[in-house]
Amino acid sequence: MCGIAGIVGENPSEEELDKMLFTQRHRGPDFTGKFCAKFIALGHNRLSILDLSAAANQPFFSDDKRYVLVLNGEIYNYLELKNELKNYPFKTASDTEVLLAAYIKWGEDCLHKLNGMFSFAIWDTHTNCIFAARDRFGVKPFYYFKKKDKLYFASEIKTLLAGGIPKKTNDKVWANYFVYGSYGMPDETFFEGIHQLPGGHFLKLHKNQLSIKKWYFFEDEIKKYQKKISFNQAKKEYNELLESSIKLRFRADVPIGFNIIGGVDSGCLRIKET
């Protein structure tokens, strides 16, 4: 599962970061790491899945130490991307390092190359700018709170509260939920001032200026695949996509287990002997 946390702004409190990481320690029992500097405090709770060595612990630094990454989730196509990044001096077998190398090569456009579920933040030590992104459909969480001079972010709301963010209910969201059964807008939460980065969006913070941009447009992607094919052709393509997605998700350096609960999605799954 893993967990990420961070405080961006001048002289961030390491003590606050420690409290945040302790609160979400259940997300990553294998290792807890942090990086603190004048304008950044980054933390990570690791659940080891790929490359179980200490070299893959986070926060993870680029080879030249310019970029620092914390990642929650998994990049399923990391081996394919690694083949596209042959000139990068890889030192681990982790998807974490592949993600960082992809960002260094392609910048924000790397998001379109990623097949996975993720939320991550990358700190540039040269420009003092942070770039954070969430996967296409928001599978992995990313919550944040912006003060006048600081940005707090984490994988859980209670992690932000542990960092000193005030716990004040957002009455409008609660009212909408009870009356309409709706959670509200994609960036809202049940707490005032605490937002979530919507799925398929990224944010940047530079010189205390926060900008948020949508990078994934579901409707546009669907239009690319609109074509008239027969039922048998559709069935063949569906089975190929399903089998490919399962194989990608079975990449791990630990034993794999999964639940089948009898629903439509579980009913579609089958293990193919190889």
C-alpha positions as CSV (number, residue, x, y, z in Angstrom):
1,M,0.0,0.0,0.0
2,C,2.7,2.5,1.1
3,G,2.1,6.1,2.3
4,I,3.6,9.5,1.4
5,A,3.7,12.7,3.3
6,G,5.3,16.1,2.9
7,I,5.5,19.7,4.0
8,V,6.6,22.3,1.5
9,G,7.7,25.7,2.6
10,E,10.5,27.5,4.4
11,N,11.8,25.7,7.5
12,P,9.3,22.8,7.6
13,S,8.9,21.1,10.9
14,E,10.6,17.7,11.1
15,E,8.7,17.0,14.2
16,E,5.4,17.5,12.4
17,L,6.5,15.1,9.6
18,D,7.5,12.5,12.2
19,K,4.0,12.7,13.7
20,M,2.4,12.4,10.2
21,L,4.5,9.3,9.3
22,F,3.7,7.7,12.6
23,T,0.0,8.1,12.1
24,Q,0.1,6.3,8.7
25,R,2.7,3.7,9.7
26,H,0.2,0.9,9.0
27,R,0.5,1.7,5.3
28,G,4.2,0.8,5.2
29,P,5.6,-1.5,7.9
30,D,8.8,-2.4,6.0
31,F,10.6,0.9,6.2
32,T,10.0,4.6,7.1
33,G,12.2,7.2,5.6
34,K,12.4,11.0,5.4
35,F,14.3,13.8,3.8
36,C,14.4,17.3,5.3
37,A,15.9,20.5,3.9
38,K,15.3,24.2,4.1
39,F,12.2,24.2,2.0
40,I,11.0,20.6,2.1
41,A,10.2,17.7,4.4
42,L,9.4,14.4,2.6
43,G,8.4,11.1,4.2
44,H,7.5,7.6,3.1
45,N,6.1,4.5,4.7
46,R,7.1,1.5,2.6
47,L,5.4,-1.8,1.9
48,S,7.9,-3.6,-0.2
49,I,6.6,-5.3,-3.4
50,L,9.3,-4.8,-6.1
51,D,13.0,-4.9,-5.3
52,L,13.0,-5.6,-1.6
53,S,16.5,-4.3,-1.0
54,A,17.3,-1.2,1.0
55,A,18.5,0.5,-2.2
56,A,14.9,0.9,-3.2
57,N,13.8,2.6,0.0
58,Q,12.2,6.1,-0.2
59,P,12.5,9.0,-0.4
60,F,14.4,8.0,-3.5
61,F,17.1,10.2,-5.1
62,S,18.0,10.6,-8.7
63,D,21.6,9.6,-9.6
64,D,22.7,13.3,-9.6
65,K,20.8,14.0,-6.3
66,R,18.7,16.7,-8.0
67,Y,15.3,15.0,-7.7
68,V,13.7,13.3,-4.7
69,L,10.7,11.1,-5.1
70,V,8.1,9.6,-2.8
71,L,5.6,7.1,-4.4
72,N,2.5,5.3,-3.3
73,G,1.3,2.7,-5.7
74,E,2.9,0.7,-8.5
75,I,3.9,1.3,-12.1
76,Y,2.9,-1.9,-13.8
77,N,4.7,-1.3,-17.0
78,Y,8.0,-0.4,-15.4
79,L,10.0,-3.1,-17.3
80,E,8.8,-1.8,-20.6
81,L,9.6,1.8,-19.7
82,K,13.0,0.7,-18.4
83,N,13.8,-0.5,-21.9
84,E,13.0,3.0,-23.2
85,L,15.3,4.5,-20.7
86,K,18.4,2.5,-21.4
87,N,20.8,5.5,-21.0
88,Y,19.7,6.0,-17.4
89,P,22.2,4.6,-14.8
90,F,19.8,2.3,-13.0
91,K,20.9,1.0,-9.6
92,T,17.8,-0.9,-8.5
93,A,15.2,-3.2,-9.9
94,S,12.4,-1.0,-8.6
95,D,9.5,0.7,-10.4
96,T,10.3,3.7,-8.2
97,E,13.5,4.4,-10.0
98,V,11.9,3.9,-13.4
99,L,9.3,6.5,-12.5
100,L,11.9,9.0,-11.5
101,A,13.9,8.3,-14.6
102,A,10.8,8.8,-16.8
103,Y,10.1,12.1,-15.1
104,I,13.6,13.3,-15.7
105,K,13.4,12.4,-19.4
106,W,9.8,13.4,-20.3
107,G,8.8,15.8,-17.5
108,E,5.0,15.9,-16.8
109,D,4.4,14.1,-20.1
110,C,5.7,10.9,-18.5
111,L,2.2,10.5,-16.9
112,H,0.8,9.5,-20.3
113,K,3.3,6.6,-20.4
114,L,2.5,5.2,-17.0
115,N,0.3,2.1,-16.6
116,G,-0.5,1.8,-13.0
117,M,-2.1,3.1,-9.9
118,F,-0.2,5.9,-8.2
119,S,0.1,9.1,-6.3
120,F,3.6,10.6,-6.0
121,A,5.5,13.8,-5.4
122,I,8.9,14.8,-6.8
123,W,11.0,17.6,-5.3
124,D,13.5,19.5,-7.5
125,T,16.4,20.6,-5.3
126,H,17.6,23.1,-7.9
127,T,14.4,25.0,-8.4
128,N,12.7,24.3,-5.1
129,C,9.6,23.2,-7.0
130,I,7.4,20.2,-6.2
131,F,5.5,18.2,-8.8
132,A,2.8,15.8,-7.6
133,A,0.3,13.6,-9.6
134,R,-2.5,11.2,-9.2
135,D,-3.4,8.2,-11.4
136,R,-6.1,8.4,-14.1
137,F,-9.0,7.4,-11.9
138,G,-7.7,8.3,-8.4
139,V,-7.1,4.8,-7.2
140,K,-4.3,6.0,-4.9
141,P,-5.2,8.9,-2.5
142,F,-3.6,12.3,-2.3
143,Y,-4.9,14.9,0.2
144,Y,-3.4,18.3,0.8
145,F,-3.9,21.5,2.8
146,K,-2.5,24.9,1.7
147,K,-1.6,27.4,4.4
148,K,-0.4,30.9,3.5
149,D,3.3,29.8,3.3
150,K,3.2,26.0,3.4
151,L,1.7,23.0,1.6
152,Y,0.9,19.8,3.5
153,F,0.1,16.6,1.7
154,A,-0.4,12.9,2.7
155,S,-2.0,9.7,1.8
156,E,-4.7,10.0,4.6
157,I,-6.6,12.9,6.1
158,K,-5.8,11.9,9.6
159,T,-2.1,12.1,8.7
160,L,-2.7,15.8,7.9
161,L,-4.5,16.3,11.2
162,A,-1.5,14.7,13.0
163,G,0.7,17.4,11.4
164,G,-1.3,20.2,13.0
165,I,-4.0,20.9,10.4
166,P,-7.2,22.0,12.1
167,K,-10.0,19.5,12.2
168,K,-13.1,21.5,11.0
169,T,-16.0,19.9,9.3
170,N,-17.1,21.1,5.8
171,D,-20.8,21.5,6.5
172,K,-21.7,21.9,2.8
173,V,-20.2,18.5,1.9
174,W,-21.8,16.8,4.8
175,A,-25.2,18.2,3.9
176,N,-24.9,17.2,0.3
177,Y,-23.9,13.7,1.3
178,F,-26.8,13.2,3.7
179,V,-29.4,14.7,1.3
180,Y,-28.2,13.5,-2.1
181,G,-25.9,10.7,-1.2
182,S,-23.1,12.6,-3.1
183,Y,-19.6,13.1,-1.8
184,G,-19.3,16.5,-3.6
185,M,-16.9,17.9,-6.1
186,P,-13.8,15.8,-7.0
187,D,-11.5,18.0,-5.0
188,E,-13.6,18.2,-1.8
189,T,-13.4,16.3,1.4
190,F,-15.5,16.3,4.6
191,F,-13.1,18.7,6.2
192,E,-12.8,22.4,5.5
193,G,-9.5,23.4,3.9
194,I,-8.5,19.8,3.2
195,H,-8.7,19.0,-0.5
196,Q,-7.9,15.9,-2.5
197,L,-6.1,16.1,-5.8
198,P,-8.7,14.7,-8.3
199,G,-7.8,11.6,-10.3
200,G,-6.1,12.4,-13.6
201,H,-4.7,15.7,-12.2
202,F,-1.3,17.0,-11.2
203,L,-0.2,19.9,-9.1
204,K,2.9,22.2,-9.0
205,L,4.0,24.4,-6.2
206,H,6.8,27.0,-7.0
207,K,7.5,30.1,-5.0
208,N,4.3,29.5,-3.0
209,Q,2.2,29.5,-6.1
210,L,0.0,26.5,-6.4
211,S,-1.3,25.3,-9.8
212,I,-3.4,22.3,-10.6
213,K,-4.0,20.9,-14.1
214,K,-5.9,18.0,-15.5
215,W,-3.7,15.6,-17.5
216,Y,-6.1,12.7,-18.3
217,F,-9.3,13.2,-20.3
218,F,-11.3,10.0,-20.3
219,E,-13.8,11.0,-23.0
220,D,-11.0,11.9,-25.4
221,E,-9.3,8.5,-24.8
222,I,-12.5,6.6,-25.4
223,K,-13.0,8.3,-28.8
224,K,-9.6,7.0,-29.9
225,Y,-10.9,3.5,-29.7
226,Q,-14.3,3.9,-31.2
227,K,-14.5,1.4,-34.1
228,K,-17.0,-1.0,-35.6
229,I,-15.9,-4.6,-35.1
230,S,-17.7,-7.9,-34.8
231,F,-18.7,-9.5,-31.5
232,N,-16.0,-12.1,-31.9
233,Q,-13.4,-9.5,-32.5
234,A,-14.5,-7.5,-29.5
235,K,-14.4,-10.7,-27.4
236,K,-10.9,-11.4,-28.6
237,E,-9.6,-7.9,-27.8
238,Y,-11.3,-7.9,-24.4
239,N,-9.7,-11.2,-23.4
240,E,-6.3,-10.0,-24.6
241,L,-6.6,-6.8,-22.6
242,L,-7.8,-8.7,-19.5
243,E,-5.0,-11.3,-19.6
244,S,-2.4,-8.6,-20.2
245,S,-3.7,-6.5,-17.2
246,I,-3.6,-9.5,-14.9
247,K,0.0,-10.4,-16.0
248,L,1.2,-6.9,-15.4
249,R,-0.3,-6.9,-11.9
250,F,1.3,-10.2,-11.0
251,R,4.7,-8.7,-11.2
252,A,6.1,-8.8,-7.6
253,D,9.1,-10.0,-5.6
254,V,6.8,-11.2,-2.8
255,P,4.1,-13.9,-2.7
256,I,0.9,-12.8,-4.5
257,G,-2.6,-13.2,-3.2
258,F,-6.0,-11.9,-4.3
259,N,-9.6,-12.0,-3.4
260,I,-12.5,-13.3,-5.5
261,I,-15.9,-12.2,-4.1
262,G,-18.2,-13.4,-6.8
263,G,-19.0,-10.0,-8.5
264,V,-18.8,-9.2,-12.2
265,D,-15.1,-8.2,-12.0
266,S,-14.1,-11.2,-10.0
267,G,-16.1,-13.5,-12.3
268,C,-14.1,-12.3,-15.2
269,L,-10.8,-13.3,-13.7
270,R,-9.1,-16.6,-14.4
271,I,-5.6,-17.9,-14.0
272,K,-4.0,-18.9,-17.2
273,E,-1.4,-21.7,-16.9
274,T,1.8,-20.8,-18.5
